[in-house]
Amino acid sequence: AQSVTQPDIHITVSEGASLELRCNYSYGATPYLFWYVQSPGQGLQLLLKYFSGDTLVQGIKGFEAEFKRSQSSFNLRKPSVHWSDAAEYFCAVGVGFQKLVFGTGTRLLVSP
Amino acid sequence: GAVVSQHPSWVICKSGTSVKIECRSLDFQATTMFWYRQFPKQSLMLMATSNEGSKATYEQGVEKDKFLINHASLTLSTLTVTSAHPEDSSFYICSARDRTGSDTEAFFGQGTRLTVV
């Protein structure tokens, strides 16, 4: 069965520091991978997605993610975090062209 | 980008009553819409997939008679929580796929916070 693991429940990063959020997936075929961000009480906003091609994907708000098939990973990175980046981040794998299977999320806290 | 509107944003209802949540694709047609449920501090769990003009497909463990889904048009899907109980209190989020889209991106609504008292 498909699954997504986000091993870090919480991460605290100083403003201006770099960020990496980890995501590992389990899926038998070529995965469609996504990163979403959710602010408190809000829906989800797509940060970036990977379908095929270049394994380094650029997204909105300065985020990028790298697909590594050998490690079954799709880690999210940002070189310099802003206080407004504090939110919940979800990694997801698309199952075929239908549903998304989400990880448990990582809450990002940004310290001054 | 495409916009999905969910209404209401929050609702409080009495135990035993029914609540309807609407999910609309505002600027595109959605052949498929998805309903998710999110418990506090947890991830989103898919409840059901609805296709326009046909019956919804429910995930294992989701009571179809309790969570009624109707996808009557290409721009509207509704989720009705029937005979709601406090344990149904949760954050419900819908998403929709653009029928003309060439990729698998789904656009999410802003969610509905349901509190059953």
Interface residues (C-beta under 8 A of the other chain):
Chain A: Y32 F34 Y36 G41 Q42 G43 L44 Q45 L46 K49 F51 F90 G94 F97 Q98 K99 L100 V101 F102 G103 T104 G105
Chain B: V4 Q6 T32 F34 Q42 S43 L44 M45 L46 T49 F91 I93 S95 R97 D103 T104 E105 A106 F107 F108 G109 Q110 G111 R113
